[in-house]
């Protein structure tokens, strides 16, 4: 039976074989690697991945699709909202099965456009058990993820993710690669957790960056300056700039000083 894409799940199914091959080549899956796919849908990416790794864990919210996926003998299906999945616990389970205590997850997926940012922040909580991530996202989201300071795309997402990952836009994906075609361009991003990131409180950095970019057209003295004052911050930080002019390292250093 043909599956009708569901708008509430933001379903757009990848159908271009050339693009699928390009994504799989970028991921470069190897036999036995613990790979987790978010939102496998009609298994366009799932099948070539599982052929290379041998066994694959998939996370699917759509009950009908999850039912189909369970018929595949090489898939372990988690029927759930990805935002409720504990990736750290999943990594521990796979470690025990493989008897490899240091094993880390390779996470891939065509992320639903409507919740892609919450998924990225959810995974940030589990970055310690992740080897790398390859995601197809709306191109404009990836542009923000990899943006440099002093550009219009640079913002909260850029700072929070660049602190913890080295990122690269690896592939452009046009709308006609999907069924139904979305109204936006897509792209594939590679995210590799930094080996030795600066140690900082994630909630504190998140709050600081959110305040900084809350009124991005104003100088920081109107937003972050008042926030620092309220916390009794006695150090030095130039608030005569706009939020987009401050590099990632400066935000991280400020959060460390405030911690």
PEWORA-V294603 format. One record per helix or strand of 3 or more residues. SS is the DSSP state (a for helix, b for strand). FROM is the first residue (numbers start at 1). LEN is the number of residues. If there is no record, write none. Layout:
[[SS & FROM & LEN] [SS & FROM & LEN]]
//
This chain:
[[a & 7 & 3] [a & 17 & 11] [b & 35 & 4] [a & 44 & 10] [b & 56 & 5] [a & 63 & 7] [b & 75 & 5] [a & 82 & 3] [a & 87 & 12] [b & 105 & 6] [a & 113 & 12] [a & 127 & 3] [b & 130 & 9] [a & 139 & 7] [a & 156 & 9] [b & 165 & 9] [a & 175 & 3] [b & 186 & 8] [a & 202 & 11] [a & 220 & 3] [a & 224 & 7] [a & 243 & 3] [a & 248 & 11]]
//
